[in-house]
Every structure is written in structure tokens, then in C-alpha cells.
Amino acid sequence: VGVAYGGSFAQVELHRSLPALIAAPLTIFVGSIVGYFASTCLQRNPLLHIGLLSFGSSALLYLVCEDLLIEAHQNGEMKVREVLHSIKRGLTLEESVKKISDAVEEEDRWYEDVWF
């Protein structure tokens, strides 16, 4: 991740990109220290510790899903968003999984037509 992040600044002058190249890893480092101390302090109260871990997990899941949805939208694929909306509308998990498998099969057929 660090190499990809640093490589994205290859076309930018060093004096302009240096603050960003230093700030991102520093933010991760400081966040991990704060998380360590918060987790250590909250281990005495299991409910608060579980709440902290749940918040971190849900925040990470939200960020990953948001990134995937944006990437899928940019590629012209709205299947993931459609499935999430179908779950929100009350379709069962089985119906939603069927929608996903149908979308995957359709995408596989498209790749076979284009590449083979």
C-alpha cells in the first residue's frame, strides 16, 4: 500500500508531495497508538471494549464497501448497489444471493464473448 501511495506522487515535485508522503503514514501511526491505549483502557469494561471493536469493524466495512461501490459505478457496474438495495427493500438473503449469482454469470458470459 505504501509503495502504491508513494508511486502515485511520481509526477509531482518532491517539495510539494513531501507533506502528503509524511502525513499519511504518521496518521496511521498515531491512530494505532490511540487505538492501543483506548483498547487497553476499555478492556476492564467488556461492553465498552466490544463497542470500540464493533465501531472499528463497521467503520472499516463501510469504507471498503463505499470504495467498491464507487469503483463499480465508475466501471458501469451497478449490480452491487442493486443487490444492497434489494436487501434493504426486504428481499430475503436467498433472493439477493440469486441476484448476485445471476449477475456473475452474466458478467462471465460477457468476458467470454469479448476475450474468447
N, C-alpha and C positions, 0 to 999 in steps of 0.2 A: 504494500500500500504506500509506503514511504517513497519507494522508487518511482511509482506511478505519479504520486503527488509532486515530487520534485521534478520529474520529467515534463510535467505539464507547464512548468515555468521555463522551459528551454529557450523559448523565443523572446523572453523578457530579460531586460538588462538586470544584472545581478543586484545593483543597488536598489532597484525597485522591487525585486522579488524577495530579497533577504528578510524583510519583516514577516512576510507571509510564511516563508520557509521555516522561520524560527517559531512563530506564534502557534502554528497548528500542533507540532509535537509538544510544545510547552503546555498548551491547553490540555492535551491528553494526559500528560504527566501530572499536572496539578489536579485534574479531575480524578485521577486514580488515587492520589493521596487523600483527597477529600472523601472519596468513596470508602477507602480503607478505614479511616477514622470514624466515619459515620456508621459503618457496618460493625466495627469493634464496639462502639458505644451502645449501639442498639441490640447487641446480642443478649444483653441482660433481659430485655423485654422481647419475647418471641414474636408478638403480634406486630410490633413496630419494625422488627428486623424483616419479617415476611413482607410487610408493606413496602419497605425500601427495595427489597429484591424484586417484588412484583412490579413496582413502578419502573425500575430499571429495565426489566424484561419487556414490559409493554411499550416503553419508550423506544427501545431498540426495534421491536417488531413493527411499530408504527413507522419509524424511519425507513426500514428496509422495504416495507410494503409500499410506502409513498414513493420511494425511488423506483421500485419496479413498475408501479402504475404509470409514473411519468415516462419511463423508458418505453413501456408497452404502447403508450399513447403516441409517442414520437415515432414509433415504428409502424403505426397504423393498426395496432392490435388492441382491440377493446375487450377481448374475451375475459381477462382477469377482472376488470371492472364490472362487466356484466354478471359474472358469477358472484362477486361480492354483493352486488345489488340484489341478485336473486335470493341470496341468503337473507339479506335484510328484509326483503319483501315477504319472507316466511316460507320459502321453499325448503323442503327437507334436505338434509345433507346428502341423501342418496340422489335426489334430483339435481343438486348442484354438482356432485361428482360426475353424474352423467353428462351434464353440460360441459364440464372440463374435458372429459374423455372424448366427446364429440368434437370439441374444438381442436384437441391434439390430433385426432385422426384427420381432420380437415387440413390442418397445417402440414402433416406428414404427406398427404396426397399432393399438396401444393409444392412441397420441396421435391418430391419425386418427379412431378411434371416439369419443374424448372431445371433440375440438375441431371436427370437421367433420361 
